[in-house]
Amino acid sequence: MPAPDRARHRTREAWPGALLFAALPVLVAVRDPETPGHYPSCPLRSATGLLCPGCGTIRALRDLTQGDVAAALAHDALFVAALHLALFSGCARSAVDRRS
């Protein structure tokens, strides 16, 4: 398969994931995870009383959509760092693909 065809095929395969990736912050921005009833209860927290890393990630994402980086870091600093790395690597890969 020639290079331009492979790039187009890869782009078509990426759309569902990209749409999900774009829809999640919108959902979290609209539905506050701190308000009861918007999300299902956390099974880990219900069973053990411990704070769930996934719940911290959702709260950190909500904080980022509201522009509160300090609160996002307090909820899940690893997610904030990983998000920056993922965005950087995606942009870098896109730039390299365009040059090819």
Protein Blocks (a to p, Z undefined) as FASTA:
>chain_A
ZZklmmmmmmmmmmmmmmmmmmmmmmmmmmcfklghjaccdfklmmnopacfklmmmmmm
mmmmnopaklmmmmommlmmmmmmmmmmmmmmmmmmmmZZ
